[in-house]
Amino acid sequence: MADPTSLRVSPTAFLSGNDENAKAVVRRLLGDLGWPADWIEDLGDVTTARGPEAVALLVTSVV
């Protein structure tokens, strides 16, 4: 998260939530960490968070 440009493959940060101001803060924080805007994907409201959360659980089993 702190150095996304060091990776060989461009990562994607997914945003989900009902508070647009909170998502804007997260976008700015990611930008401060070096995340280009096109690597940040806004999925919509909080109901869209289930997909990325499930994938995050799967990653630890694959790595």
C-alpha positions in Angstrom: 0.0 0.0 0.0 2.8 2.4 0.8 4.7 1.9 -2.4 2.4 0.7 -5.1 4.7 1.7 -8.0 7.3 -0.9 -6.8 5.1 -3.7 -8.0 5.5 -5.3 -11.4 1.7 -5.3 -12.0 -0.4 -2.2 -11.4 -2.6 -2.9 -8.4 -6.1 -1.6 -7.9 -7.6 -0.1 -4.7 -11.3 -0.6 -4.5 -13.5 2.0 -2.7 -17.0 1.2 -1.4 -19.1 3.3 0.9 -22.1 5.5 1.3 -20.2 8.6 2.5 -18.7 10.5 -0.5 -16.7 12.7 1.7 -15.1 9.7 3.4 -14.3 8.2 0.0 -12.7 11.5 -1.1 -10.5 11.4 2.0 -9.4 7.9 1.2 -8.6 8.9 -2.4 -6.4 11.8 -1.1 -4.6 9.4 1.3 -4.0 6.9 -1.4 -2.7 9.7 -3.6 -0.4 10.8 -0.8 1.0 7.3 -0.8 1.7 7.4 -4.5 -1.4 5.7 -5.9 -2.3 7.2 -9.4 -6.0 8.1 -9.7 -6.6 5.5 -12.4 -5.5 2.7 -10.0 -8.4 3.6 -7.6 -11.8 2.1 -8.5 -15.0 3.4 -6.9 -17.4 0.5 -6.8 -20.3 2.5 -5.4 -22.2 2.1 -2.2 -21.3 0.0 0.8 -23.1 -3.1 -0.6 -20.3 -3.5 -3.2 -17.7 -4.1 -0.5 -18.5 -7.8 -0.1 -16.7 -8.8 -3.4 -13.3 -7.2 -2.6 -13.5 -8.4 1.0 -14.0 -12.0 -0.1 -11.1 -11.8 -2.5 -8.9 -10.4 0.2 -9.6 -13.5 2.3 -8.8 -15.7 -0.7 -5.4 -14.1 -1.4 -3.9 -15.2 1.9 -4.7 -18.8 0.9 -3.1 -18.5 -2.5 0.1 -16.7 -1.6 
